[in-house]
Amino acid sequence: MAVNHQHLRAFHAIALEGGVSRAARRLNVSQPTLSQQLKALEARYGVMLFESRKVPLSLTAAGRDLLVLTQKLFATAADIDEILGETAEMTGGMIRLGSDNPHYIARMVGLLRRDHPLTRVQVRMGNAREVMQWLGDAHVDAALASDPPGDPHFSYEPLTTETLACALPCDHPLAAQASVPIAAFANETLLLRESSSKTRAFIERALGDAGITPHATIELQTRETIREGLALGLGISAFFESECPPDARIAYRPLDTGERSYPLRSYLVCQSERRRSALMRALRPIVAEMQGSGPV
């Protein structure tokens, strides 16, 4: 009797994730459905694949042997999909994207709509941690994320590398300089993003490495609020290059951090099993085009 492909996929996902709930989010199915598929597989062959149902799940000897085979099976299936689908095009439907950078995601959506006008796009914005969580929970199909953590469950396509710039009121004395030394922050009020912000983490690390403490700090959370604070003369701030849209009220200058550098790398990320999907084949040339045109 032929093995049930869905039952094998259920086992494979549960084994990789170490639990039914995470596997269900990964496959975008309900937990009861996945549990029933696993039970059906075990009942059909009269074998236990997990020692118990307590999280984290532990594989039996038979389960470990089967996982080796399913890893080969689904890797081969992905290769077959790539060969047979390499000329496939997206002709409609909805794709869901997550991003922590409004500049890059807007550009990506514009290029995607240019190349695939029948495809509808939905975007969710959040910080990098939220975006990666949405991707892991299958709430988005792909994500643009800054400095994401390495995870074998995800596939990463490099997008850009950026450096920090100092943002300050256009009439600030430092605006007359070609670049702003990080030591200048000791005499300034620093306007900060929220505590989970990558930008904030980078500027605080740069200040810490330089042994610099700002005269004062004000947390204004969002980029938009900080830009308004800059325009009102509340202080100065630091952004990455793509976060610096033209504004006649604000001057942007390179931030001189001395011998140390603080590059922020952004990636297009998807779940590993979807790296050969039609969506990713459509997005890769867009990523290449965006790399060629830089952050501005």
Secondary structure as UniProt FT lines:
FT   HELIX           5..17
FT   HELIX           20..27
FT   HELIX           31..45
FT   HELIX           61..85
FT   TURN            86..87
FT   STRAND          94..99
FT   HELIX           102..115
FT   TURN            117..118
FT   STRAND          120..125
FT   HELIX           128..136
FT   TURN            137..138
FT   STRAND          142..146
FT   TURN            152..153
FT   STRAND          154..162
FT   STRAND          164..169
FT   TURN            170..171
FT   HELIX           173..176
FT   STRAND          180..181
FT   HELIX           182..187
FT   STRAND          189..193
FT   TURN            195..196
FT   HELIX           198..210
FT   STRAND          216..221
FT   HELIX           223..231
FT   TURN            232..233
FT   STRAND          236..240
FT   HELIX           241..243
FT   TURN            248..249
FT   STRAND          250..256
FT   TURN            258..259
FT   STRAND          264..271
FT   HELIX           272..274
FT   TURN            275..276
FT   HELIX           278..293
//
